[in-house]
């Protein structure tokens, strides 16, 4: 067989099997699934390929036919329920010891460089003068050695397991829609490993605030993100405080009186009892005085998380929301921190009597909340609203008509096309409002719409680097033994997920992902992947097309290198870049 014929034979087998399939391609009860794809001229196989391209990270060999045989509506119901067993994922995640840790354990085990240096100075293992050598390799090696000796672990270990688990779940998970939506909603409520104050919390943020809620109620997810330490630190609400508070004025007076008593006792009896505790309290209060109102989270929760930039709010509303959310902060978790020691001394009962609310890793600091009257989006909030005031603001934002339209637009943009039809967005927004933000109901409404099945929408979306890499894994049944190597290639192609610095999250537009440099890297990825030049990538291309005798003979004749190269070209082809 000549090489030209062999290439042609392969093109209709193996990976092309998947490609060709694509080319043809609450509070109220949820709508019945209808899927009007026949009205748009699609047959069941084309529709199945399109459904898989949108609601999974790519079809595996033979999966299009499996979905047709099962029934498209049944497959979608399974995905909406998101309760299929994930034995393969669980097996591959064995040994990932950080994934089940709570925030307290993480904060007291995985330190960023600044925290580690402060701890080592406190323990007299290094001195401040040595910081002048902080950039030198010998100094960094010494810090690493001391870190291990003192029982701490490097932040990089936490980050690597976070990154690897995302790749494993996306590539091998049975509940594909849940993985796709976890990616979508994390991007919507973006936080970033680039910010030291929140990097320790991002693993639990995705695990506890995002993942359980991706097919549930929008307001539940909004509240979960608003209270999570990762978001509170990322958008600086942790440091947003008000001095317009009677409780803090009383506390400051008490501190002054206590200071006077201690000074008098020291003068009369040379008694220094209580001095250390007094210094701790003053350090915290002085630090809080240097803080003030921070509008970052208030602005982004309206512009990016709920109403949208054209959602009808003003700068005055931003300021008022910021005031309503003053005092919302992470609970102190670091055992050696001043704030944790003071909270432990105060005790839960005393804090509760003073209006504090402590829920898990969230703390409403009543003494730092703006107690004044506020007006937000035309609604008056009386003075002294406390914690409940913030919850009412979140409810108002989550159920606002502008939020319904904004979320419907983003979902349609992700799952239909870059410029979704207004009629489709309006139908989805109406269901969002009717069901109080039932995400499943909104998705079903989208799938029931002819716009979703319009032939112009087929292969319209460009894959992100992450989507491209995962779809290549799934299309070839690849065994990925070193997931971080896939991440390295995603970075080369322009997507360093979990590290996107802006609160917008990655743009979901073709022009962001496609340029001359990225296209070259995508082609290089395809070749490196298919020829197993990426460490830890194992392929069995012969097994993919074992029914094709010519293909099997080509491998037997020793032409596997060319077969791999053809596979790489297919993965890097324009057709495979789209979904």
N, C-alpha and C positions, 0 to 999 in steps of 0.2 A: 504493500500500500504506500503511495507517495505521501509526502508530508502535507501537501495541500488538501488531499482527500481526507487524511486523518484529522486535520484541523476542522474540516467541515463536519465530519462524523461526530467529533466531540462537541461541536457547537450545538448539536441538537440533543445532546445528552447531558448528564450531570448537572452542572450549574445552570445551563441554558433551560433546563426543565423548569426551574424556578422563574427565570427571567421571562420566558415565553408566557407563563401563566399570568404574570403581571401585565405584559404587553397587551393581552386580550382583556385584558381586564376592564327626709321628706315627711312630708306630712300628708300628702295626698298620694293616691295610688299612681304607679308609673304607667305610662301609655303602653298599649300592646305593640309588639314589634311587627312591622308590616313590610319594610324593605321593598319599595316599588322599583326595583332595578329593571324589570322587564319593560316597564313603560319608557325607559330611556334607551332601550335597544340592547341591553346586556343579557347574555345567557348566564346560567347559574355558575359556570366555571369562571367567567370573567368577573362576576360579582363577588365570588369567594376570594379571588385573587386581590380585588380591590379592598375588600373588607380586611383581609390579612395585612395588606400594605399600610392600612391606617391604624388598626387596632392591635398590631403586634410589631415587633422589631424585625419582621421579615419572615416569610414562610420557610419552613424546613422542607427537604425533599419529600414530595408526595403529600404535603399537607393541604394543598389546594383541593386535591381530589378527596381527601378525608373530610374536609369541611363540606364539600358538595354532598358527599354520601351521608354525612350526619344531618345536614340541613343547616343553612346559614343562620336561621333564627335560633336553633338550639345551641350552636357554637357561641353565638353572641350572648345568649342567656348564661351559659357557663362562665363566660368572661366577665359578665356583669356581676355574677355571684362571687367570683374570685375565690373559690374554695377548693380548687383542684389540688390534689396532693403534689408536693414539690420535692420528691425524694432525691432527684438528681441535684437540685440546688442545695438541699440540706447536706448531702454527702460532700459536695465540693466546699461547703462552708465549715466543715468540721475542722477544728483547730483554730478558727478565727475567734480568739478568746475575748476580743474587745466588744463584739457585737451585742452582747447581752448586759454590758456594764451600765450602771446608772451614772448620772452626772456627778454625784458626790464622789464615787470611786474614781471616775475619770479625772476630776479636778485635783484630787489628792494623789494621783499616780502619774499622770502625763502632764508634764510642765513645759511651757514654752521657754525659750532661752532666758528671757528676762526674769521669769519666776524662779527658774533654777538658780540663776546667779544670786538673787536675793536670799533664797533659802540657804545656799552654801555660805554666804557672808554671815547670815544669822548663826549658822552652826560653826563659824570660825574655821571653815575649811578652805576658804580663800579670803583675801582682803580686798578692799576697795581699790587700792593702788594697782592691783593686778589687772584691772579692767582696761588699762592702757594697752594690754597685749591681747585683747579679746578677739581680734581678727586673725591672730596667728594660729596655724594648724596645731602647734604643740599645746597651746592654751585650750583649743577646742577639744583636743584629745583628752586633756586632763579633766575638763568639765564632764565629758562623756563617762570617763572612769569613775569620777566622784558621784555622778548621777546614779550609776549602777550600784555603787557601794552603799548609797543612802536609800536604796529601794525604789527610786523613781524610774520611769521608763520614757524613752524618747517619743516626742509628739509624732515623729514620722511613722512610727508603728501604727498609731491610731489612724492617721491619714491613709496609710497604705491599705489597711483592712477596709476602710470606708470605700475607697476607690475600687478595690478588687470585688467587694460584694456587689456593687452596682453592676459591674460587667458580668459577673456570674449570674445574677438574677435575670438580667436582660437577655442573656444568651441562652440560658437553659431553663428558665422558669416556664411553668405551664400556664400560669395566670398572667398572660402577656399584656392584657389590657391594663391590669393593675400596675405593671412595671412601666408601661408607656405613660400612664397617668401620674405615677410617682415622679417620673422625669418632668412631665409637664407642670405639675403643681409646685414642685421644688423650684423650678425656674420662675414660676409666677411669684412665689413668696421667697425670692432669692436671698440667701445669706452666703458669705464667702469665707473661705479659709485664709484669705489674704489679711483678714483682720484678727490680730492676736487675741483680742478680748473675747471673741466668739468661737475660735477654732476648736476649743475643747468640746463645745456643745453640739457641733454640727451633725455628728453621727446620731445622737439621740433626737435631734430635731427632725431629721428625715424619718427615723424609726417611729417616733412617738407622735409628732405633730402632723406630719404629711402622710406617710404610708397608710395608717389606719383609716384615713378620712377621704381618700381620693375618689371613692365611689359613694360617699355618704352625703352629708349636709354641708353646704358651703360655710354657713355661719360657724358650725362646730370647728371646721378647719381654721377659719379666720381667728377665732378665739384661741385655739391651740397654738397657733403661730405667735399671736400677740403676747401670750404669757410665757413663751419658751425663752430660756436664757439666751439662746443663739440670736433670736430676733431682737430681744431687748438690748443686747450688747451691740449687735451689728448696726442698728440704726439709732443707737445712743439714747434710747429711752431710759436705760438704766441710770443715766446721769442727769435726767430731766427732773428737776425738783423745784418746788416753790417755797419761798419763805413767808407767803401769805397764809400762815397757819398758826392757830392759837396754841396747838399742842407743842410745836417746836419752840415757840416763845416761852412757854412754861418750862420746857426742858432746859432751855438756855439759862433761865433764871435759877433753876434748881442746880445746874452745874456751877453757876457763879457762887451760890450760897455754899455749896459743898466745898468749892475751892477756898472760900474764905474760912470755913471751919477747919479745913486741913492745915491751912497756913497758920491759923491761930494755935492749933494743937502743936504744930511743929515748933512755933516760937516759945510756947510755954513749957513743953515737955520733951522737945526734940524727938517727937513721935512722927515717924514717916509712914505709919500704917495707912494704906489706901492710896498712896502717891502713884503707884504703878497703874492701878485701875483708873485713877483720875486722868492720867496721861493718855491712856487708851481712848477714853471717852472724848477728851478734847481733840485728839488727833482725828477721830471720825467726824466730829462736829465741824472742825475747821475745814476738813476736806469737803464736807457738804456745803459749807458757806461759799466755797469757790465755784460750786456748780450753780446752774440756773436752768431756766426753761430752755429745752432743746426741741426744735420743731421737726427734726429729720423724720422721725417715725410718723408723726401726724401727717406730714406732707405725703410721704410715700404710701401710707395706708389708704389715702384717698386717691392719689394719682395712679398708683400702680396695683394696688390690691383690691380696690372696690370701685369707686365712682368713675375712674378714668380721668384723663387730663381735661376732657370737655364735659365733665360730670356735673357742672353747675355750682361748684364751691368757689370760695374766695380766699384770699390770704387771711382775712379775719377768721374764717372758719378753720384754717390750718392752725392759727394761734390758739383758738378756743379748744380744738381737739387736743392739742398739746397740753393745755392746762388741765383738761379732763383726765388725761393719762399721766399726769405727774404722780410720782410715787410708785408707779409700776416698775418693778425691777426683779432681777433674779434674787432668790434667797441666798444669803452667804453660805457657801459650801466648803470653802477652803479652811481646813481645820486650824491652821496656824494664822489665819487672818484675823485682824482686829474686829471686823464686823461680825464674824461668826462667834467670836468669844463674847461680844456684847449681847448678841441675840440669845445665846445660851444662858447668860446671866439673867437677862430680863425674863425669860420663860414664856411659854406659849400663852398661858392664861392672862398674864399681865398685858402682853401684846394685844391679845384679842379684845380685852376691855378697853384698850386705847384706840380700837378701830383698825388695827392691823389685820390683814388677811394672809395667812400662810397656807398655800396649797402646793404640796410637793416642792418643786424647785422655783416656784413663783412666790413673790412677797409684795403685797401692797403695803407701802410704808405710809401709814396714815399721817405721820408727822411731816411728810414731804409732799403732801397733796395740796393743791390749790383749792381752798375751801370756798372761793367766791362763786357768785352766780355766773353762768355762761349761756351764750346763745350760739347754737350750731345748726346751720342749714335752716334757719328760721325758727328752730325749736328752742324754747327756754328751758334751761336746767337750773333749778333752784340751788341756792348755796348749801354747802355741807352735804353734797351728794355722795362723797366718799368713793369707795370701791365700786358700788353699784352704778354710779354715774358713768364710769368707764365702760362697764358692761352694756349699759343702755346705748352708749355711743356706738359701740361695735355692732349691736343689733340694728340700730338705725342705718348704719352704713351697709351691713350685709343684706338688708332687705330693700334697699333703695332701688327705684327703677333704673337709675343710671348704672348701678352695679350690675343689674340683670343684663343690660345691654352690653356693658363692657366685658363681662365674663362670657356671654354668648358669642361675642365677636372673637375673643381670643380662642375659644374652643373651636369655632368654625374655621378660624385661620389655621389652627394646628391640624385639624382632621379633614378639612374640605379643600381649601385653596388659599392662596395668599390674599385674595380680594373676594371674600365671601359675599353673596348676594344679600341685600338689605332684607328681603322678604324672609330668607332663612334665619338671619340673625333675630328678626322680630319674633318669629315663631318660637325660637329657643328662649328668648328673653321672657316672653309671656309665660312659658312653662316654668321658668326659673321663679318668677313671682308667684304663680299659682301654687307651686309646691314648696314655697319657702326655701328655695335653693337646693332642691333635690338634684344632685349631679347626675345620677342615673337617668332620671326622667328627661333631663336636658339632652343627654347623649342619645337616648332613644328617639326623641323628637328629631334630632339631627339625622339619624339613620333612616327615619321614616320619611324624610324629605327628598323630593326628586333631585334637589341640588347636590345632595351627597353622591348620587349615582350618575350625575351628568357625565357624559363621556369626556367632556372637556376637563373634568376633575381627575380623570385617570392619569396617573404618573405626573401630576401637576406639581407636586411638592418635591423640593430638593432635600435629600437626606443631610442631616448634620453629620460631622465626622463620626460621632458616637453611633448614630444610626447606621451609617455606612459600615463601620467596623463590625457591629453586632449582626447586621444582616448578612455580612460575608460569613461570619461564624455559623449562623443558622443555615444559610444556603448550602454550606459544604459539610455540615455536621462535624465541624472541626472540634478537636479536643484542645482546649486552652489550658495549659498547665501553669502558665505564668501570666495572669491577667494584667499585671502592671505593664507588661510589654505592649499590650493593646492600648493602654492609656497613653503610653509614650507616643504611639503613632497618632492617637487622637490629638495630642498636643501639636505634633508636626503638621497635622491637617487643619489646625486652627481652633481646636476646642479643648480647653483645659477645664473640664467640668469640676465643680466645687470651688473653683478659684476665680469665677467671673466677678470682678470687683464691684461693678455697678449694680444697684438694687433692681434695675430693669430686668435682669436675667438676659440670657442670650437672645438676640433678635430672631424671630421665626420668619425670616424672609430669604428668598433664594439669593438675592444679591449680597447678603452678608456672608454666605458660605462659599460662593463661587467667584473665583478670580484666577488669574493666570498661575500664581504661585500655588494656590490650594488645589487646582486641577492637577498640576504636576505631582504634588504630594499624594493626591488620591490615586493616581495611576501607579506611583511608586509603592504605595501601600498594597494595592492589588497584587503586584508582582512579588513583593516581599512576602505577603501572606501566602499566596498560592505555591510559592517555591520553598516554603518553610524556612525562610531566612529570618523570620521573627522568632526569637527564642521562646520555646514553650508552645509553639503552634504545631499541632500534629494533624495531618490530613490523610485521608484514604480515598483519593479520587477514583481509584478503580472500583471500590465498593459502591460509590455513588451511582455508577452506571453498569453494574454487573450484568444487566440484561442485554447490554449492547456488546455483541461479540467482537465487532471490529475494534471497539474501544479497549476491550480486555486484551485482545491480541496486540494492540499497539503498546500496551504496558509490558506485555510479555516479551515484545521485541526490543525492549530497552528504550522506548521513546517517551519515558515518563517525564523527562525534563521539559520536552516541548509541550506535553499535555499540561504540565503545571504552568508553563508560561502562557498558554492559551487561557487557562483559568484566570490567571492574573489579569490578562487583558480584558476578559469579560467583566471581572469585578471592577476594574477601572474604567469601564465603558460608560458613555453617557446614559445608556438605558438603566444601568444598575445604580447610577447616582440618584435616581428618582424613585419615588414611592407613590 
